[in-house]
Amino acid sequence: MLPAAAAPLHATGANRSPLARIEENVARALRGKPEVIRLGLTALLARGHLLVEDVPGVGKTTLARALARSLGGTFRRIQFTSDLLPSDILGVTVFDRESGRFEFRPGPIFAQVVLADEINRTTPRTQSALLEAMSEGQVSLDGQTHKLERPFLVIATQNPQEHYGTYPLPESQMDRFLLRIRIGYPAHDDERRLLLERGADDPVESLTAVTDAAELRGLQDQVDQVRTDDRLADYALEVVEETRRSPHISLGVSTRGVLAWHRAARAFALVSGRDYCVPDDFKRLALPVLTHRLVLGAPQDGAGRARDEAERALGEILERVPVPT
């Protein structure tokens, strides 16, 4: 029998874990969204990236800034527009007259947390400039390879309700995001507290770092030590194979997709204070990890509609495939 979900192992008080400290810190700025914060931490620990697909004003930028503040890392925001060029993201090589040499001037991608705001408002050519950085943690320009500092997290946003002046992300770009999530509107009580308590000051500005890059790299390495029962691996493969057989899906989850699902589940287990996975880790992460990797059989009108249909198709598969007990 597989182990049941255990209570988080995070210590309390002064000895609480760095993950608990980050959660608490980010929650001071992003109220009432503990699951969103945990998914953001999951992407970070799994060395993945996060696509936040939601309407304006629900806290997408707040999440990115609060995470960067909590980690003590560098943060850069890139506002994606139709005239943005790859060099505006990656950087350029210029000739320095004083030294008589060409020098590389890094772009905003050289930060530990990068907010790619409204990523679907720029052209596919500029979108593709992120591919190498997101998949390999490096940038290649003019025959030179420049490594990005770990931890490295891209949080991209897009509004699924707007179509004018946007360029849908191709499958290769979508596949680079470990998770696609929605934040959603706050609950009534949380929104009421925001109205009554929040003044003119930005709550993110009051946050301070609660960990550092070295500690985070150690936590990322711990993900590799999280144990997964063979029956959970078989369950994940069965779900993936069902996506490839479904008449409603023309392109199912790839091998890279199931590997991403497995790593995300291990990272989520670590965020939950465990060194082993339980079935719920895979079930809770199936939609945010897998739906944006599916291509539906019939074309959908708009990103929001396609997402909903993909979630419905995958949900039916998850209902069919028995979970190991």
C-alpha positions as a Markdown table, in Angstrom:
| # | Residue | x | y | z |
|---|---|---|---|---|
| 1 | Met | 0.0 | 0.0 | 0.0 |
| 2 | Leu | 1.3 | 3.4 | -0.9 |
| 3 | Pro | 2.1 | 5.9 | 1.9 |
| 4 | Ala | -0.7 | 8.3 | 2.8 |
| 5 | Ala | -0.3 | 12.1 | 2.5 |
| 6 | Ala | 1.5 | 13.2 | 5.7 |
| 7 | Ala | 1.3 | 16.6 | 7.4 |
| 8 | Pro | 4.0 | 19.0 | 6.3 |
| 9 | Leu | 7.3 | 18.5 | 8.0 |
| 10 | His | 8.1 | 22.2 | 8.1 |
| 11 | Ala | 9.3 | 23.2 | 11.5 |
| 12 | Thr | 7.6 | 26.1 | 13.3 |
| 13 | Gly | 9.0 | 29.2 | 14.9 |
| 14 | Ala | 12.6 | 30.2 | 14.5 |
| 15 | Asn | 13.5 | 26.7 | 13.1 |
| 16 | Arg | 10.9 | 26.6 | 10.3 |
| 17 | Ser | 12.2 | 25.5 | 6.9 |
| 18 | Pro | 13.3 | 28.0 | 4.2 |
| 19 | Leu | 10.2 | 26.9 | 2.1 |
| 20 | Ala | 7.9 | 27.7 | 5.0 |
| 21 | Arg | 9.6 | 31.1 | 5.3 |
| 22 | Ile | 9.2 | 31.9 | 1.6 |
| 23 | Glu | 5.5 | 30.9 | 1.7 |
| 24 | Glu | 4.8 | 33.1 | 4.7 |
| 25 | Asn | 6.7 | 36.0 | 3.2 |
| 26 | Val | 5.0 | 35.9 | -0.3 |
| 27 | Ala | 1.6 | 35.5 | 1.4 |
| 28 | Arg | 2.1 | 38.9 | 3.1 |
| 29 | Ala | 1.8 | 40.4 | -0.4 |
| 30 | Leu | -0.4 | 37.9 | -2.2 |
| 31 | Arg | -3.3 | 37.3 | 0.2 |
| 32 | Gly | -5.5 | 34.2 | 0.2 |
| 33 | Lys | -3.6 | 32.3 | -2.5 |
| 34 | Pro | -1.6 | 29.6 | -0.7 |
| 35 | Glu | -2.0 | 27.0 | -3.5 |
| 36 | Val | -0.7 | 29.5 | -6.1 |
| 37 | Ile | 2.3 | 30.3 | -3.9 |
| 38 | Arg | 3.0 | 26.6 | -3.5 |
| 39 | Leu | 2.8 | 26.0 | -7.3 |
| 40 | Gly | 5.2 | 28.9 | -7.8 |
| 41 | Leu | 7.6 | 27.3 | -5.4 |
| 42 | Thr | 7.1 | 24.0 | -7.1 |
| 43 | Ala | 8.2 | 25.4 | -10.4 |
| 44 | Leu | 11.2 | 27.0 | -8.8 |
| 45 | Leu | 12.4 | 23.9 | -7.0 |
| 46 | Ala | 11.9 | 21.7 | -10.1 |
| 47 | Arg | 14.1 | 24.2 | -12.1 |
| 48 | Gly | 11.0 | 24.9 | -14.3 |
| 49 | His | 9.2 | 28.0 | -15.4 |
| 50 | Leu | 5.7 | 29.3 | -14.8 |
| 51 | Leu | 3.0 | 30.6 | -17.2 |
| 52 | Val | 0.3 | 32.6 | -15.4 |
| 53 | Glu | -2.8 | 32.9 | -17.7 |
| 54 | Asp | -5.3 | 35.2 | -16.2 |
| 55 | Val | -7.1 | 38.5 | -16.5 |
| 56 | Pro | -5.4 | 41.8 | -15.4 |
| 57 | Gly | -5.3 | 42.8 | -11.8 |
| 58 | Val | -5.4 | 39.5 | -9.9 |
| 59 | Gly | -1.8 | 39.5 | -8.7 |
| 60 | Lys | 0.4 | 38.1 | -11.5 |
| 61 | Thr | 3.1 | 40.8 | -11.1 |
| 62 | Thr | 2.8 | 40.7 | -7.3 |
| 63 | Leu | 3.5 | 37.0 | -7.3 |
| 64 | Ala | 6.7 | 37.4 | -9.4 |
| 65 | Arg | 8.0 | 40.4 | -7.4 |
| 66 | Ala | 7.2 | 38.9 | -4.0 |
| 67 | Leu | 9.1 | 35.7 | -5.0 |
| 68 | Ala | 12.1 | 37.6 | -6.1 |
| 69 | Arg | 12.1 | 39.7 | -2.9 |
| 70 | Ser | 11.8 | 36.6 | -0.8 |
| 71 | Leu | 14.7 | 34.8 | -2.6 |
| 72 | Gly | 17.0 | 37.8 | -2.3 |
| 73 | Gly | 17.7 | 37.4 | -6.0 |
| 74 | Thr | 17.8 | 39.8 | -8.9 |
| 75 | Phe | 14.5 | 40.6 | -10.6 |
| 76 | Arg | 13.8 | 42.1 | -14.0 |
| 77 | Arg | 10.5 | 42.8 | -15.7 |
| 78 | Ile | 10.2 | 42.7 | -19.5 |
| 79 | Gln | 7.2 | 44.3 | -21.0 |
| 80 | Phe | 6.5 | 42.3 | -24.2 |
| 81 | Thr | 5.3 | 44.4 | -27.1 |
| 82 | Ser | 5.0 | 43.9 | -30.9 |
| 83 | Asp | 8.2 | 45.8 | -31.6 |
| 84 | Leu | 10.4 | 44.0 | -29.0 |
| 85 | Leu | 13.5 | 42.5 | -30.5 |
| 86 | Pro | 15.5 | 39.4 | -29.3 |
| 87 | Ser | 18.4 | 41.7 | -28.5 |
| 88 | Asp | 16.1 | 43.6 | -26.1 |
| 89 | Ile | 15.9 | 40.4 | -24.1 |
| 90 | Leu | 19.2 | 38.7 | -24.5 |
| 91 | Gly | 21.6 | 41.6 | -24.8 |
| 92 | Val | 24.0 | 42.8 | -27.5 |
| 93 | Thr | 27.7 | 42.7 | -28.4 |
| 94 | Val | 29.2 | 46.2 | -28.9 |
| 95 | Phe | 32.6 | 47.5 | -29.9 |
| 96 | Asp | 34.4 | 49.3 | -27.1 |
| 97 | Arg | 36.7 | 52.0 | -28.6 |
| 98 | Glu | 38.8 | 52.4 | -25.5 |
| 99 | Ser | 39.7 | 48.7 | -25.1 |
| 100 | Gly | 39.5 | 48.0 | -28.9 |
| 101 | Arg | 37.4 | 44.9 | -28.2 |
| 102 | Phe | 33.9 | 43.7 | -28.6 |
| 103 | Glu | 32.1 | 43.4 | -25.3 |
| 104 | Phe | 28.9 | 41.7 | -24.4 |
| 105 | Arg | 26.2 | 43.7 | -22.6 |
| 106 | Pro | 23.7 | 41.4 | -21.0 |
| 107 | Gly | 20.0 | 41.9 | -21.4 |
| 108 | Pro | 17.2 | 41.6 | -18.8 |
| 109 | Ile | 17.2 | 37.8 | -19.1 |
| 110 | Phe | 20.3 | 37.8 | -16.9 |
| 111 | Ala | 18.3 | 37.8 | -13.7 |
| 112 | Gln | 17.3 | 35.1 | -11.3 |
| 113 | Val | 13.5 | 35.9 | -11.5 |
| 114 | Val | 12.3 | 37.3 | -14.9 |
| 115 | Leu | 8.8 | 38.5 | -15.4 |
| 116 | Ala | 7.8 | 38.2 | -19.1 |
| 117 | Asp | 4.7 | 40.4 | -18.9 |
| 118 | Glu | 2.1 | 39.7 | -21.6 |
| 119 | Ile | 4.4 | 37.3 | -23.5 |
| 120 | Asn | 1.9 | 36.7 | -26.3 |
| 121 | Arg | 2.0 | 40.4 | -27.4 |
| 122 | Thr | 5.4 | 40.0 | -29.1 |
| 123 | Thr | 6.2 | 38.2 | -32.3 |
| 124 | Pro | 7.1 | 34.4 | -32.5 |
| 125 | Arg | 10.7 | 35.4 | -33.4 |
| 126 | Thr | 11.1 | 37.3 | -30.1 |
| 127 | Gln | 9.2 | 34.7 | -28.1 |
| 128 | Ser | 11.7 | 32.1 | -29.4 |
| 129 | Ala | 14.6 | 34.1 | -28.0 |
| 130 | Leu | 13.6 | 32.7 | -24.6 |
| 131 | Leu | 13.8 | 29.0 | -25.6 |
| 132 | Glu | 17.5 | 28.3 | -25.0 |
| 133 | Ala | 17.5 | 30.3 | -21.7 |
| 134 | Met | 14.5 | 28.4 | -20.4 |
| 135 | Ser | 15.5 | 24.9 | -21.4 |
| 136 | Glu | 19.3 | 25.0 | -21.0 |
| 137 | Gly | 19.9 | 28.0 | -18.6 |
| 138 | Gln | 22.2 | 29.7 | -21.0 |
| 139 | Val | 22.3 | 32.3 | -23.8 |
| 140 | Ser | 24.3 | 31.9 | -27.1 |
| 141 | Leu | 25.2 | 35.0 | -29.0 |
| 142 | Asp | 27.9 | 35.7 | -31.6 |
| 143 | Gly | 29.5 | 32.3 | -31.1 |
| 144 | Gln | 29.7 | 32.8 | -27.3 |
| 145 | Thr | 27.7 | 30.9 | -24.6 |
| 146 | His | 26.8 | 32.8 | -21.5 |
| 147 | Lys | 25.5 | 30.8 | -18.5 |
| 148 | Leu | 22.6 | 32.1 | -16.4 |
| 149 | Glu | 22.9 | 32.1 | -12.7 |
| 150 | Arg | 20.9 | 29.5 | -10.7 |
| 151 | Pro | 18.2 | 29.6 | -9.5 |
| 152 | Phe | 16.6 | 30.9 | -12.7 |
| 153 | Leu | 12.9 | 31.3 | -13.0 |
| 154 | Val | 10.8 | 32.8 | -15.8 |
| 155 | Ile | 7.2 | 33.8 | -14.8 |
| 156 | Ala | 5.3 | 34.7 | -18.0 |
| 157 | Thr | 1.8 | 36.2 | -18.1 |
| 158 | Gln | -0.9 | 36.4 | -20.7 |
| 159 | Asn | -4.5 | 37.4 | -20.8 |
| 160 | Pro | -6.6 | 34.6 | -22.4 |
| 161 | Gln | -9.5 | 36.9 | -23.0 |
| 162 | Glu | -7.7 | 39.2 | -25.4 |
| 163 | His | -7.0 | 38.3 | -29.0 |
| 164 | Tyr | -6.3 | 41.6 | -30.8 |
| 165 | Gly | -2.6 | 42.3 | -31.3 |
| 166 | Thr | -1.5 | 39.0 | -29.8 |
| 167 | Tyr | 0.6 | 36.1 | -31.1 |
| 168 | Pro | -0.4 | 32.7 | -29.7 |
| 169 | Leu | 2.5 | 30.8 | -28.1 |
| 170 | Pro | 3.6 | 27.9 | -30.3 |
| 171 | Glu | 3.7 | 24.3 | -28.9 |
| 172 | Ser | 7.5 | 24.4 | -28.5 |
| 173 | Gln | 7.3 | 27.6 | -26.4 |
| 174 | Met | 4.4 | 26.2 | -24.3 |
| 175 | Asp | 6.3 | 23.0 | -23.6 |
| 176 | Arg | 9.1 | 25.0 | -21.9 |
| 177 | Phe | 6.8 | 26.0 | -19.1 |
| 178 | Leu | 6.6 | 23.4 | -16.3 |
| 179 | Leu | 3.3 | 24.8 | -15.0 |
| 180 | Arg | 0.4 | 26.8 | -16.4 |
| 181 | Ile | -1.8 | 28.2 | -13.6 |
| 182 | Arg | -4.5 | 30.7 | -12.9 |
| 183 | Ile | -4.6 | 33.0 | -9.9 |
| 184 | Gly | -8.3 | 33.9 | -9.9 |
| 185 | Tyr | -10.1 | 36.5 | -7.9 |
| 186 | Pro | -9.6 | 36.5 | -4.2 |
| 187 | Ala | -12.3 | 35.1 | -1.8 |
| 188 | His | -14.7 | 37.6 | -0.4 |
| 189 | Asp | -13.1 | 37.8 | 3.0 |
| 190 | Asp | -9.6 | 38.2 | 1.6 |
| 191 | Glu | -10.7 | 40.9 | -0.7 |
| 192 | Arg | -12.5 | 42.7 | 2.1 |
| 193 | Arg | -9.3 | 42.7 | 4.2 |
| 194 | Leu | -7.4 | 44.1 | 1.3 |
| 195 | Leu | -9.9 | 47.0 | 1.1 |
| 196 | Leu | -9.8 | 47.7 | 4.8 |
| 197 | Glu | -6.1 | 47.2 | 5.5 |
| 198 | Arg | -4.1 | 48.1 | 2.4 |
| 199 | Gly | -3.0 | 51.7 | 2.2 |
| 200 | Ala | -1.1 | 53.5 | -0.5 |
| 201 | Asp | 2.1 | 51.6 | 0.1 |
| 202 | Asp | 3.0 | 48.6 | -2.1 |
| 203 | Pro | 3.1 | 45.5 | 0.2 |
| 204 | Val | 5.9 | 44.0 | -1.9 |
| 205 | Glu | 8.3 | 46.9 | -1.0 |
| 206 | Ser | 8.2 | 45.9 | 2.7 |
| 207 | Leu | 9.3 | 42.3 | 2.0 |
| 208 | Thr | 12.9 | 41.3 | 2.7 |
| 209 | Ala | 14.9 | 38.2 | 1.7 |
| 210 | Val | 14.3 | 35.1 | 3.8 |
| 211 | Thr | 16.8 | 32.8 | 2.0 |
| 212 | Asp | 19.6 | 33.0 | -0.5 |
| 213 | Ala | 20.7 | 31.4 | -3.8 |
| 214 | Ala | 23.0 | 28.8 | -2.2 |
| 215 | Glu | 20.2 | 27.5 | 0.0 |
| 216 | Leu | 17.8 | 27.4 | -2.9 |
| 217 | Arg | 20.2 | 25.5 | -5.1 |
| 218 | Gly | 20.5 | 22.9 | -2.2 |
| 219 | Leu | 16.7 | 22.6 | -2.1 |
| 220 | Gln | 16.6 | 22.1 | -5.9 |
| 221 | Asp | 19.2 | 19.3 | -5.5 |
| 222 | Gln | 17.0 | 17.7 | -2.8 |
| 223 | Val | 14.2 | 17.2 | -5.4 |
| 224 | Asp | 16.3 | 14.5 | -7.0 |
| 225 | Gln | 16.2 | 12.5 | -3.7 |
| 226 | Val | 12.4 | 12.5 | -3.3 |
| 227 | Arg | 11.2 | 8.9 | -3.7 |
| 228 | Thr | 8.5 | 7.7 | -6.1 |
| 229 | Asp | 6.8 | 4.3 | -5.9 |
| 230 | Asp | 6.9 | 2.3 | -9.1 |
| 231 | Arg | 3.1 | 2.1 | -9.1 |
| 232 | Leu | 2.9 | 5.9 | -9.2 |
| 233 | Ala | 5.3 | 5.9 | -12.2 |
| 234 | Asp | 3.0 | 3.3 | -13.9 |
| 235 | Tyr | 0.0 | 5.5 | -13.2 |
| 236 | Ala | 1.6 | 8.5 | -14.7 |
| 237 | Leu | 2.5 | 6.5 | -17.9 |
| 238 | Glu | -1.0 | 5.1 | -18.2 |
| 239 | Val | -2.5 | 8.7 | -18.0 |
| 240 | Val | 0.0 | 9.9 | -20.7 |
| 241 | Glu | -0.7 | 6.9 | -23.0 |
| 242 | Glu | -4.5 | 7.6 | -22.7 |
| 243 | Thr | -3.9 | 11.2 | -23.9 |
| 244 | Arg | -2.2 | 9.7 | -27.0 |
| 245 | Arg | -5.2 | 7.4 | -27.7 |
| 246 | Ser | -8.0 | 9.9 | -27.0 |
| 247 | Pro | -10.1 | 10.8 | -30.1 |
| 248 | His | -10.5 | 14.3 | -28.7 |
| 249 | Ile | -6.7 | 15.0 | -28.6 |
| 250 | Ser | -4.6 | 15.0 | -31.8 |
| 251 | Leu | -1.2 | 15.3 | -30.0 |
| 252 | Gly | -0.9 | 13.8 | -26.6 |
| 253 | Val | 1.7 | 14.3 | -23.8 |
| 254 | Ser | 5.3 | 13.8 | -24.9 |
| 255 | Thr | 8.0 | 12.0 | -23.1 |
| 256 | Arg | 9.4 | 15.3 | -22.0 |
| 257 | Gly | 5.9 | 16.1 | -20.6 |
| 258 | Val | 5.7 | 13.0 | -18.4 |
| 259 | Leu | 9.2 | 13.7 | -17.2 |
| 260 | Ala | 8.1 | 17.2 | -16.3 |
| 261 | Trp | 5.1 | 15.8 | -14.5 |
| 262 | His | 7.2 | 13.4 | -12.4 |
| 263 | Arg | 9.7 | 16.2 | -11.5 |
| 264 | Ala | 6.9 | 18.6 | -10.6 |
| 265 | Ala | 5.3 | 16.0 | -8.3 |
| 266 | Arg | 8.6 | 15.4 | -6.5 |
| 267 | Ala | 9.1 | 19.1 | -6.0 |
| 268 | Phe | 5.5 | 19.5 | -4.8 |
| 269 | Ala | 6.2 | 16.7 | -2.3 |
| 270 | Leu | 9.2 | 18.5 | -1.0 |
| 271 | Val | 7.3 | 21.8 | -0.7 |
| 272 | Ser | 4.7 | 19.8 | 1.3 |
| 273 | Gly | 7.4 | 18.6 | 3.7 |
| 274 | Arg | 7.8 | 15.1 | 2.5 |
| 275 | Asp | 10.7 | 13.1 | 0.9 |
| 276 | Tyr | 8.3 | 10.8 | -1.0 |
| 277 | Cys | 5.5 | 11.2 | -3.4 |
| 278 | Val | 1.8 | 10.3 | -2.8 |
| 279 | Pro | -0.9 | 9.8 | -5.4 |
| 280 | Asp | -2.3 | 13.3 | -4.6 |
| 281 | Asp | 0.9 | 14.9 | -5.8 |
| 282 | Phe | 0.4 | 13.6 | -9.3 |
| 283 | Lys | -3.4 | 14.2 | -9.3 |
| 284 | Arg | -3.1 | 17.9 | -8.1 |
| 285 | Leu | -0.4 | 18.7 | -10.7 |
| 286 | Ala | -1.9 | 16.9 | -13.7 |
| 287 | Leu | -3.9 | 19.9 | -15.0 |
| 288 | Pro | -1.3 | 22.6 | -14.5 |
| 289 | Val | 1.5 | 20.4 | -15.9 |
| 290 | Leu | -0.2 | 18.6 | -18.8 |
| 291 | Thr | -3.0 | 20.5 | -20.3 |
| 292 | His | -0.9 | 23.1 | -22.1 |
| 293 | Arg | 1.1 | 20.3 | -23.7 |
| 294 | Leu | -2.0 | 18.9 | -25.4 |
| 295 | Val | -3.1 | 19.7 | -28.9 |
| 296 | Leu | -6.9 | 19.2 | -29.4 |
| 297 | Gly | -8.4 | 17.4 | -32.3 |
| 298 | Ala | -10.7 | 20.3 | -33.2 |
| 299 | Pro | -9.4 | 23.9 | -33.3 |
| 300 | Gln | -10.7 | 26.2 | -30.5 |
| 301 | Asp | -11.6 | 29.9 | -30.6 |
| 302 | Gly | -9.1 | 31.6 | -28.3 |
| 303 | Ala | -6.6 | 30.5 | -25.7 |
| 304 | Gly | -9.2 | 30.5 | -22.9 |
| 305 | Arg | -11.5 | 28.1 | -24.7 |
| 306 | Ala | -8.7 | 25.8 | -25.7 |
| 307 | Arg | -7.5 | 25.7 | -22.1 |
| 308 | Asp | -11.0 | 24.8 | -20.9 |
| 309 | Glu | -11.4 | 22.1 | -23.5 |
| 310 | Ala | -8.0 | 20.6 | -22.7 |
| 311 | Glu | -8.8 | 20.5 | -19.0 |
| 312 | Arg | -12.1 | 18.8 | -19.7 |
| 313 | Ala | -10.5 | 16.1 | -21.9 |
| 314 | Leu | -7.7 | 15.5 | -19.4 |
| 315 | Gly | -10.2 | 15.5 | -16.5 |
| 316 | Glu | -12.2 | 12.7 | -18.2 |
| 317 | Ile | -9.0 | 10.6 | -18.5 |
| 318 | Leu | -8.1 | 11.2 | -14.9 |
| 319 | Glu | -11.5 | 10.0 | -13.9 |
| 320 | Arg | -11.1 | 6.8 | -15.9 |
| 321 | Val | -7.5 | 5.8 | -14.9 |
| 322 | Pro | -7.5 | 4.2 | -11.5 |
| 323 | Val | -5.2 | 5.7 | -8.9 |
| 324 | Pro | -2.9 | 3.3 | -7.1 |
| 325 | Thr | -3.8 | 2.8 | -3.4 |
